[in-house]
């Protein structure tokens, strides 16, 4: 991802900053769109993953919808050019102010997460003389086999309506004249790499839509959420996820009739690989048991490793000397056919704990990272930071707001 010209450009800039590869983002979006639209699937971008202005401009240009979890996200999506009739509003705790804001913008759908919320949306819509489109977010009680901090589909999680509550939900929908039932919504978790989880989800969706149909409701929308994971360990080898296989699972296992639409809410899979956090080494502290690289970026710029032990690949961009050796060559059809190059690092290496400058012991990106012997001023890249990176930055310790830099 980083060539010498780009590294030289970084040397002229103040760190830390997020570097966005907009070309990679566009390529990722195109692969996703082609794979989804082949099956006539609808994709909404999960705004919470990254709401950087340039990122949003790029995404909305492909005519994706927007999946929002706050009133301000609804506003940002519409102001950025997303069509209001493609905006969905989820969230377990929508305030009256946020609901009214979304009603005034005539958004496509509210994903309702409790029986009480149904009544509140109905009453607020009635006060405006409007009818609100509703999808019922159902907790499918499916284990996503991901970190327990980012699972959302178990009965122990706060999200969604449990299946045993559905008779009460059906009764409430019949009592609320200012609600228009559109369909059902699911989201089982995040950073899911096991596609069998989505196959299990299809079975639950099939079961739940039959339940609503038996109750006399027309199910127009099947919203299966998102959660598709990315490769944090090999960001260059796998910089675009396998959208084809992902969407094929739903094409194969979801029971969809001609009158229904299938909707997705993807975030991380679209934006994670397009950004890296670029930092500089402030100090090197070598000890008996530990060696520390102290960076000018910390948990105020990227909190994921500290919040839920997330892994990010870490690279020293200033120490890039290497030897590339071709394994073998052969002559075929008059052309030289070569195997991939093997790269050997010529730099002596050291194991470091890579930490930030924040006055918290948890301000550590990774421990025991093997890197070329590093020194003050070296540029460090923390990869796959495009999702839940810049958007979760804070001003703790009165830190400056992290800046953004874009590919040329």
C-alpha positions in Angstrom: 0.0 0.0 0.0 2.8 2.4 0.8 5.4 3.2 -1.9 8.5 5.4 -1.4 6.8 8.5 -2.9 3.9 8.2 -0.5 6.3 7.7 2.5 8.2 10.8 1.4 4.9 12.7 1.3 4.2 11.5 4.8 7.5 12.8 6.0 6.5 16.4 5.2 3.3 16.1 7.3 2.5 16.6 10.9 1.5 13.4 12.7 -0.7 11.7 13.7 -3.2 11.6 10.9 -5.5 9.2 9.1 -4.5 8.4 5.6 -7.3 7.4 3.3 -6.7 5.5 0.1 -9.8 6.7 -1.9 -8.9 4.5 -4.9 -9.0 1.4 -2.7 -12.3 2.6 -1.3 -13.8 3.0 -4.8 -12.6 -0.4 -5.9 -14.1 -2.0 -2.7 -17.4 -0.3 -3.3 -17.6 -1.4 -6.9 -16.9 -5.0 -6.0 -19.6 -4.9 -3.4 -22.1 -3.2 -5.6 -21.5 -5.6 -8.5 -21.9 -8.6 -6.2 -25.1 -7.3 -4.5 -26.9 -5.8 -7.4 -26.5 -9.1 -9.3 -29.0 -10.5 -6.9 -31.1 -7.3 -6.8 -30.0 -6.8 -3.1 -30.1 -3.3 -1.6 -27.1 -2.0 0.4 -27.2 0.6 3.1 -23.9 2.0 4.4 -23.5 1.8 8.2 -22.7 5.4 9.0 -21.3 4.6 12.4 -18.2 2.8 10.9 -16.9 6.1 9.4 -18.5 9.4 8.6 -15.5 11.2 7.2 -16.8 13.6 4.6 -14.7 12.4 1.7 -15.6 8.8 2.6 -19.3 9.6 2.6 -19.0 11.5 -0.7 -17.5 8.5 -2.3 -20.0 6.0 -0.9 -23.2 8.0 -1.7 -22.0 8.4 -5.3 -22.8 4.7 -5.9 -26.4 5.3 -4.8 -26.1 3.2 -1.7 -28.5 3.8 1.1 -27.6 4.9 4.7 -28.0 3.0 7.9 -28.0 5.4 10.8 -28.1 5.0 14.6 -28.5 8.6 15.7 -30.4 11.7 14.7 -27.2 13.4 13.7 -26.2 10.5 11.5 -29.6 10.8 9.8 -28.9 14.5 9.2 -25.3 13.9 8.0 -26.4 11.2 5.6 -29.1 13.4 4.0 -26.8 16.5 4.0 -24.1 14.4 2.3 -26.4 13.5 -0.5 -27.9 10.1 0.6 -31.6 10.0 -0.5 -34.0 10.2 2.4 -36.0 7.4 1.0 -32.9 5.1 1.4 -32.2 6.1 5.0 -33.0 3.6 7.8 -32.8 4.5 11.5 -31.9 1.8 14.0 -30.8 2.1 17.6 -32.0 0.7 20.9 -32.5 4.2 22.4 -33.9 6.7 19.9 -34.9 9.9 21.7 -38.1 11.8 20.9 -36.0 14.6 19.4 -34.2 12.1 17.1 -37.5 10.4 16.1 -39.1 13.7 15.2 -36.1 14.7 13.2 -36.3 11.5 11.1 -40.1 11.9 10.7 -39.6 15.4 9.4 -37.1 14.1 6.8 -39.5 11.3 5.6 -36.9 8.6 6.0 -37.5 5.2 4.5 -37.8 3.2 7.7 -37.4 3.0 11.5 -35.9 -0.3 12.7 -37.8 -0.6 16.0 -36.2 -2.4 18.9 -38.9 -2.5 21.6 -42.6 -2.6 22.1 -42.5 0.7 23.9 -40.6 2.3 21.0 -43.5 1.3 18.6 -45.9 3.3 20.7 -43.6 6.3 21.0 -43.0 6.4 17.2 -46.8 6.0 16.6 -47.7 8.9 18.9 -45.0 11.2 17.5 -46.0 10.4 14.0 -49.7 11.0 14.8 -48.9 14.4 16.2 -47.4 15.3 12.8 -50.2 13.8 10.8 -47.8 11.2 9.4 -47.4 7.5 9.0 -44.0 6.0 9.9 -42.6 3.0 8.1 -41.5 0.3 10.6 -39.3 -2.8 10.5 -39.2 -5.0 13.6 -35.6 -5.7 14.7 -35.7 -9.3 16.0 -33.0 -10.7 18.3 -32.4 -14.1 16.6 -30.3 -15.6 19.5 -27.5 -16.6 17.1 -23.9 -16.8 18.3 -21.8 -14.8 15.9 -18.5 -16.3 17.2 -16.9 -12.9 17.5 -15.7 -10.8 20.4 -18.3 -10.6 23.1 -18.1 -6.8 23.1 -19.4 -6.6 19.5 -21.9 -9.4 19.4 -25.5 -8.2 19.1 -27.7 -11.2 18.3 -28.0 -13.1 21.6 -30.8 -12.8 24.1 -28.3 -11.5 26.7 -27.7 -8.5 24.4 -29.6 -5.2 24.7 -30.5 -5.1 21.0 -33.7 -6.0 19.3 -37.0 -7.7 20.3 -36.8 -11.3 21.6 -38.9 -13.9 19.7 -41.1 -14.6 22.8 -42.2 -10.9 22.7 -43.5 -11.2 19.1 -47.2 -11.8 20.0 -47.2 -8.5 22.0 -45.5 -6.8 19.0 -48.2 -8.0 16.6 -50.9 -6.7 18.9 -49.2 -3.4 19.3 -48.8 -3.0 15.5 -52.5 -3.5 15.1 -53.2 -0.8 17.7 -51.0 1.8 16.1 -52.7 3.4 13.1 -49.7 5.7 12.4 -47.3 2.8 11.8 -46.8 1.0 8.5 -45.2 -2.4 9.0 -42.7 -3.0 6.2 -40.7 -6.0 7.4 -38.2 -7.5 9.7 -34.7 -6.6 10.6 -31.7 -8.6 12.1 -28.1 -7.9 13.0 -26.1 -10.6 14.8 -22.8 -9.0 15.4 -19.6 -7.5 13.8 -16.3 -8.8 12.4 -17.9 -12.1 11.4 -15.6 -14.3 9.1 -17.5 -17.6 9.4 -20.1 -17.5 6.7 -22.1 -20.3 8.3 -23.3 -17.7 10.8 -25.1 -16.0 8.0 -26.5 -19.3 6.8 -27.9 -19.8 10.3 -29.3 -16.3 10.1 -31.1 -17.1 6.9 -32.9 -20.0 8.6 -34.1 -17.7 11.4 -35.2 -15.0 8.9 -37.2 -17.6 7.0 -38.8 -18.8 10.2 -39.7 -15.3 11.4 -41.2 -14.0 8.1 -43.5 -17.0 8.1 -44.6 -16.2 11.6 -45.5 -12.6 10.6 -47.3 -13.8 7.4 -49.3 -16.3 9.5 -50.3 -13.3 11.7 -51.7 -11.5 8.6 -48.8 -9.1 8.0 -47.3 -8.6 4.6 -43.5 -8.8 4.8 -42.0 -6.6 2.1 -38.5 -6.0 3.5 -36.0 -8.6 4.8 -33.2 -6.6 6.4 -30.4 -9.0 7.3 -28.0 -6.3 8.7 -24.3 -6.6 8.1 -21.3 -7.8 10.2 -19.1 -9.1 7.5 -15.5 -9.1 8.8 -12.2 -8.1 7.2 -8.6 -9.4 7.4 -6.7 -7.3 10.0 -3.7 -9.6 9.8 -3.0 -9.4 6.1 -4.3 -6.1 4.9 -2.4 -6.0 1.6 -3.1 -9.6 0.5 -6.8 -9.4 1.4 -7.7 -5.7 1.0 -11.1 -6.4 -0.5 -13.4 -9.0 1.2 -15.1 -11.7 -0.7 -18.5 -10.0 -1.2 -19.4 -12.6 -3.9 -19.4 -15.5 -1.4 -21.1 -13.4 1.3 -24.1 -12.4 -0.9 -24.3 -15.8 -2.4 -25.1 -17.3 1.0 -28.2 -15.2 1.2 -29.1 -15.9 -2.5 -28.9 -19.6 -1.7 -30.5 -19.9 1.7 -32.9 -17.0 2.1 -36.5 -17.6 1.0 -37.5 -14.5 -1.0 -40.6 -14.0 -3.1 -40.9 -11.6 -6.0 -42.6 -8.9 -4.0 -39.9 -8.8 -1.4 -36.6 -6.8 -1.1 -33.5 -7.9 0.7 -31.6 -5.2 2.5 -28.0 -5.2 3.9 -26.3 -2.8 6.3 -22.5 -3.0 5.7 -19.9 -0.7 7.3 -16.6 -2.3 8.3 -16.3 -4.4 5.1 -16.6 -1.3 3.0 -14.2 1.1 4.7 -11.8 -0.7 7.1 -9.0 -1.4 4.7 -9.0 2.1 3.0 -7.4 3.9 6.0 -4.3 3.7 8.2 -3.3 5.7 11.2 0.1 7.3 10.5 2.2 8.2 13.6 5.8 9.0 14.5 8.0 7.5 17.2 8.5 10.0 19.9 10.8 7.9 22.1 12.4 4.5 22.3 12.6 3.0 25.8 14.7 -0.1 25.9 14.6 -2.1 29.1 15.5 -5.5 30.5 12.1 -7.1 30.1 10.4 -4.7 27.7 11.2 -2.4 24.9 8.8 0.4 24.2 8.0 2.4 21.1 6.2 5.5 22.3 4.2 7.1 19.5 2.5 10.4 19.1 -0.8 8.6 18.4 -2.7 6.9 21.2 -6.0 5.7 22.4 -7.4 9.2 21.6 -6.8 8.5 17.9 -7.6 4.8 17.7 -9.2 3.1 20.7 -10.1 -0.3 19.3 -7.1 -2.2 20.7 -7.7 -0.8 24.1 -11.5 -1.1 24.0 -11.8 -4.7 22.9 -8.3 -6.0 22.3 -8.6 -5.5 18.5 -5.6 -6.5 16.4 -4.0 -4.1 13.9 -1.0 -4.7 11.7 1.8 -2.3 12.6 4.6 -1.3 10.2 7.6 0.9 10.4 7.5 2.8 7.1 10.9 4.4 7.7 12.7 1.1 7.7 11.7 -0.4 4.4 15.0 -1.8 3.1 14.5 -5.4 1.9 15.8 -7.9 -0.6 13.4 -9.4 -3.1 14.3 -12.8 -4.6 12.5 -14.5 -7.4 11.8 -18.1 -6.5 11.8 -19.6 -10.0 11.2 -18.8 -13.7 10.0 -20.9 -16.6 9.4 -20.3 -20.3 5.8 -20.8 -21.4 4.3 -19.7 -24.7 7.3 -17.6 -25.4 6.8 -15.6 -22.2 8.6 -15.8 -18.8 6.3 -17.1 -16.1 7.5 -16.2 -12.7 6.4 -17.2 -9.2 5.7 -14.5 -6.7 8.7 -12.7 -5.2 9.8 -13.6 -1.7 10.8 -10.6 0.5 13.6 -10.8 3.0 13.9 -8.0 5.5 17.6 -6.9 5.8 17.0 -4.8 8.9 17.8 -6.1 12.3 14.6 -6.5 14.3 13.5 -5.9 17.9 10.4 -6.8 19.8 8.5 -3.7 21.1 5.4 -2.8 23.0 3.9 -0.1 20.7 2.2 2.4 23.0 0.8 5.9 22.9 1.4 9.0 25.0 -1.8 9.1 26.9 -1.7 8.9 30.7 -3.4 5.5 30.9 -1.8 2.1 31.3 -4.2 0.7 28.7 -2.9 3.1 26.0 -1.1 0.3 24.2 -1.7 -0.7 20.5 0.1 -4.1 20.7 2.6 -5.9 22.8 5.7 -7.8 21.7 5.6 -6.6 18.1 8.6 -7.6 15.9 9.7 -4.5 14.0 13.0 -3.3 12.4 15.1 -1.6 15.1 13.3 1.8 15.4 14.4 5.3 16.4 12.9 8.6 17.2 11.2 10.1 14.2 10.4 6.9 12.4 7.0 6.8 10.6 4.7 4.1 11.9 1.5 2.8 10.1 -1.3 1.2 12.0 -3.3 -0.6 9.3 -6.9 -1.4 8.6 -8.1 1.6 10.6 -10.9 2.9 8.3 -13.7 1.4 10.5 -14.3 2.6 14.0 -11.1 4.6 14.0 -11.4 8.3 13.3 -15.1 8.2 14.3 -14.2 7.1 17.9 -11.4 9.6 18.4 -11.7 11.8 21.5 -10.2 14.9 23.0 -9.1 13.2 26.2 -6.0 14.9 27.7 -7.1 17.9 25.6 -5.5 16.3 22.6 -5.7 17.9 19.2 -8.3 16.5 16.8 -6.8 13.9 14.5 -6.4 15.1 10.9 -7.2 13.3 7.7 -5.0 13.0 4.6 -6.2 11.6 1.2 -4.7 9.8 -1.7 -3.9 12.1 -4.6 
